Amino acid sequence: MRKISFFLALVFFAINSIAQRATTLPVREEGQKYITTEDIYFDLKEGEITESYYTTETQRKQGRYNKISSNSDEVIEVSSSLEGYLYGLLSESNFIDTTERIFPDYKNSLHLSMRVHRLEFSYIRPNAKRGITAVYLKMFADMELSSYYGKTLVQENISTEELIADRLGSDWENGFSNLINRILIEFLSQDKVLGLIKSSEYFDAADVSSFEKISIGGGSAILDWDFLSYAVPTIITSDGHGSACVVSSNGYLITNFHVVGQNETVKVKFKDGTISEGKVLRKHPDCDLALLKVERENLPALFPNAQDPEIGSTVYLMGTPADTLLGQSVFKGVISGRRSFADFSYIQTDAKVNPGNSGGAMFNEKGELIGIVSSKYVGYGIEGIGFAVPIDQISARLSVILPEIKKQNDPAPTAKSIKSKKK
């Protein structure tokens, strides 16, 4: 344990030291895909840090040893630094997109994950009097390259070993850095990985031609917050939560693609606490939309209005920010502008957009659904720049036929009638 603790203290220094880097990663060329990093961490359970003792180098190569297994909580302390270290390596090879833009180019990005799940220390100790004459470290890591939105493209389990100390001196810091470098280089240098980096294919592209027209019944336009809150449920996945908008009383919902990700089903939690399974019917990553279906009838539904909202007009956002306990929170703002990126348009607003609001509703003053909350622009000193996908994108991108305007003499259901139906 003392040796491992000492080693991990040096690891923390090594992966924060630019001077220790000596990477030979392939350098990204113009037109090739960028790489984003996340889920870079140590995942070492009981017995997955091991120490093995040998009397000679020959015994080590033959695997004849006396082994003592142990673990250290200090591994947790360096996990966050591991991601920063890999980010630095990739940045030096131009794989990190540092272009300042409001709307990132998701089509030209891949995603890298790395889970270090085993560390094996091997000590050469001829006898107790002479002490340890050499130390080797072998690292095992699960590597994964996926599309930006999480579609797995390549998975590999890679291991490599490094001599980190011998009788001539110790090189613990460089030893650990070299292990990380070698694992990353080995993975990114594989032909199948290089092929993906060089490919012009958009791996999250939606096959819109396969979408059959779906006619949604629509709902009611009414600025009644009790009513509207029943039509903006919370979406729960294994990765977190977001929001959604009920657009048909027989169970069709619209949310963001990034809320559902690669899931085929999600949990849909309504205001009354009931939870239904939502089936993901279709996705469109480009404009960040997804269509869901729950097997429920007589749901309170929103009325979509695809007309362009006026700049400066008042809008309201509803969703589940930060925590599922904050479902159906309302924020007020104005329409700040209409923005375009590629062949898509977005509604800009100064209303507050927080994590978890994604997929929620943007209403006009009539209570009509005019947009699906999508993102906000984040930066030092930047506030009040949020975006929603306008409703006209639903029809064009998800192949959904929007309803006609509900007649004024056709009364909308009230919150009271909704509650009575659920009893």
N, C-alpha and C positions, 0 to 999 in steps of 0.2 A: 504494500500500500504506500509506503514512503516513496518508493521509486516512481510509482504511477503518479502520485500527487505532485512530486517534483517535476515530472515530465509535463503534466498538464499545465503547470504554472509557466513552463517555458513555451508550451503550445500557444498560450494566450499571447505571449510576446511575439512569437513567430508569425502568426497569421495577422498581426497588426503592423508588421514591419515591412515596408516597401523594399527595404534594402535586401531582404532575404529572397525576393522573387527572382527567379531565373527561368522564366517560362519560354518554351519553344512551341507554343500553341500556333496552329495555322492562323494566319491573319485573314480577317474577313475582307473580301474584295468587293468592289462596287457592284451593286445589283444583287448581292447575296443577302440571305435573311439575317436579321439581327436575332439576339438571344436575350430573353429576360430570365431572371433568377428568382426563385422563391422555393420554399420547402427544402432548404439546404440546412441539414442539421445532423447531430449525433442522436442515434436511437439505440442506446446500449442498455440492455436489460441485465438482470443478475446473471453473472457468469460469462458475459460477452466481452469483458476485458480480462485477458488471461496472461499469466506469467509462466514461462517454461524455463527450466534450468538444465544445462548440458555441461558435461565435463570437457568435451572437445567439439570442434567444428564438424567433424565427421559424424558424430552422434546427432548433431542438429539436423544435418542433411538427411540422415536416416530416420529422424523422428523419434529417437529413443531418449526419453526425458522423464523428469519428475515435474509434474505440473501443479501449480497452485492457482486456483481461480479467484478473482476478486473484482470488485467494481468500485468506482469512485463517483460521488455526487458532483465532483468538480468538473466532470465532462459537460454538465449542463451549462456551466459558466462560459464555455467557449463556443457553444453552438451558434449564438448570434454572430460571433466574430467569423465563423466559418463562412457564412453567406457573404459577408463583406469581403473576405479574402478572395472568393471565387469571382465576385463582382469585379474586383480589381484586376484579376487575371484576364477576364473577358474584355474589360474596358481597354486594357493595354493592347489587345489584339483587334480592337475596333468592332467587337460584337455587340456592344451596348449602344443603343440608339440614344444619342444625346441631343438630337434635333429638338429644338423648342417649338412645339406645335400644340394647339388646343385639342385637336382630334388626332390621337396616335394612329399610326399606320399598322393596324393589327394584322393586315394581310401579309405583311413582310416581317413577321416576328414569330419565333419559336420559343418554347419555354423549357428551361432546364431545371430538373429536380435531382437532389443528391441526398441519400440517406446512408450515413456511415453506421453500420450495424455490428461491427466487430473490430477489436484491436487485439493483436497477439504480440506480446513482448517475449523475446527469446534472449536468455542470458547465457553466455559462455563463462563458466566458473570452474577451472581445472581443480582447484581445491580451496578450502575455506581460508587458508592463510594468504593465498595470492589474490583472492577476491575476484571480481568480475573483470574479464578482459575484453568483452565485446557485448554490445546490445543491438539486437535487430527489432524492428517493428514492422508488422504486417497489418495492412488496413484492408477492410472489406467494405465495399459501398455498392448500393443499388443506384444505378443511374437511369434517368428517364428523360427522353426528349419528346415533347408533345406540341400540339398546335397551341396557339396563344390561348385558346379557350378550353384547353385541357384534353383534347383527343390524343390518346397515346399513339406515338409513332414508332418509338424504339425503346426497349427496356433491356438493360444489361446489368449483370452482377460482376463487378470488376474488383480484383484484389492485386495488391503489389506490395513488395517488401523493400525495406531500406536499412542499411547499416547506419545507425545513428550515434554509436560510440564505440571506440576501441581503445587499445592500450596507448595509442598515440594521441588520444584526446577525444573529446565529445563534440558532436555537432547536432545536438538535439533539435535546435531551431530549424536549421536547414534540412535536417532529416524529415521532419514533419512536413515542411513546405514542399519538399521534393515529392513526397508521397501524394499530396493533393495535386500537385502539378502533373505527375505521371498518370494518375487516374483520369484526370480531366483530358489530358492529351490523348491517352489511349482511346477514350470514348469518342471524342470529337474527330479523331483521325480515322475512324472506321469508315469504310466506303459507303455504307448505307446511311450513316449520319451526314457525311460530306455531301451525299446525293440530295438529302433533304435541305441542307443549307444552300446548295446551289440551285435548287429547284425553283421555278417560277410559279408552281402550283399554290393555290390558296386552299389550305387543308380544312378550313372551316366553312367552305362555300356551301350555300344551300342550293339544292336542286329544285328551283322554283317551278320548273316545267312539270314536276311530279305532283304539284299541289292542285287538287281539285277544288272548285269553287265551293265555299261554305257560306251559307246565308245565316247571319246571326239575327236573332229576334230584336235585340236592342232593349232598351229600358226606358226610363223616364228622366226628363230634365226637371229637376226640382232642387233648389238650394236649401235643402233640409239636412243638416249635418247628421242627425240621428239616422235618417234614411241612407244617406250617402255612405256612412261608416260601415253599414252592412254589406256594401258592394265593393269595399276595398280591403280584402283579406290579407293576411300575412303568408308568405311563402317560406317554408322551412326546408332546408337541405342539410346534408352532412357537413357542408362547408360554411353554413351560416344561414342568414335569412334575408328576405327582401319583401316586396309587396306585389300586388296584382290588382287588376280591375275586372270585375264581372261585367261582361258586355252582352250577356244573354241569360234570360231567366232559367234556361235549361242547362246551364253549367259551363258556358264558354268563358274563358278568362284570357286577358292579354297581360303579359309581363315582359321584362327584358330577357334577352338571351343570356346575358352574363349572370342573371339570377338563377336560372335553371342549369346552366353549363351543359355537361354531358349526361345529366340525369335523364332517365326516361320517365320517372315518376317523382313527384314531390309531395310534401304535406301542405295542405291548404287550411290555414286556421282562420275561422271567421270570428266576428266580434263577439258572438255569444259563447265562444270557447269550443265549439264543435270543430272537429278536424276531419277533412275528407282527403282521399288520395286524388291527386291531380295528375292526369296523364299528359305528357308533353306530346302534342300532335305534330307540330312543325316549328322550325326555328329559322331565323334569318339573322346570322351574325353581323352582316354588313350594317344594317340599321338597328341592330340590338333589340330584336323583337322575338317573342315566342308566343305560341297559341297553346293554351291548356284546356282540358275538359275534366270536369268533375261530374260524377253521376248523382246529380241532385236536381230537383225541380223547384219551381216557384221561388227562385232566388231573386233578391232585389238586384236590379241591373241598371247600369248607367247608359245614358243616351250619348252616342258618339256624334260629335259635330266636326265635320271635315273642312269647314270653311276656315280661311285664313284669319286668325285673330288680329285685331288692330294693335299696332305698337302703342304702348302706354296704357293699355287696358288692364283692369284688375284681374288677377288670377289667384286661385287657391291650390295648394298642393296638399295631398293627403297620402299618408303611408305609415310605415313602421320604422322610424329612425332608431339607430343605436341598439335597441333591445326589443325583444318581442313583447315585453310588458308595455311598450309605448305605442301599441297598435292604434291606427287611425288618428294619428296626430295631424293637425292642420296648420299650414303656414300660408301667409298672405304675401303677395308681391305684385309686380306688374310684368307685362311682356316687354322685354328690353330690345328684342330684335328677332329677325329670322336669319339663320346662318346656314351656309351650304358647305358640304365637304364631299368631294367626289361627286356622285350623283344623288346625294341624300340631303335633306334639309332638316334643320332643328329649330325649335323654339327656345330662345334665350330668355331667362327670367332672373330677377334679383331675389325671388323667394328662396328661403333657406332649403338647401338640399343636403341631407346627411346620409352616411352609410345606412342602408336598410330602406331608404326611401325609393331606391331603384325599383321600377316596375309599378310604382304607385300612380295616382291620378293627378292630372292638372285640369282644374275646372275653370270655366268662365263664370261670370256673375249670374248666369241662368242655371248653373248647376250642370251644364253640359260637359261631357268629357272631350277635351280638345287636344290632350297630349298624354304620353306615357313618360313619366320622369325617368331620366336615363343616367345623367352624370353631372358633375360639377368640375369647374376648372380650379385646380389647387396650386397654390404657390405662396411664397412669403408676401404678406401684405395684401393678398388678393381675397376679396370677399364678394358675395352677391353675383356670381357668374355660374348659373346652373342651366341645364339643358333638358329638354323633353323632346321625344319623338312625336311629331304631329300625327293626328289620327289618319290623315290621308295615306300615310305610309302603311297602315294596317291593310287597307284594301289592295294597294299595289304590291306589297312585299309578301304578305301572308295569304293572298288570294281569298280575302274575306269580303263578302258583299255586305255593306253597311245598311242599316234600316232606314226607312223613310222617317221624316219628322212625325212624332206622335201628335195627334190632334189635341187641341186645347180642351175639348169636351170629354176627352178620355182621361179620367183622373189617375194620377200616379198613386201607387200604394204608399201608405204612411208607415212610419216606424212601428206604430202600435199594431197595425195589421200584420206586419212582418213577424213580430214577436208572437202574435197569437197563432200564426200558421206553424210555428216551430214547437208549440207546446204539445 
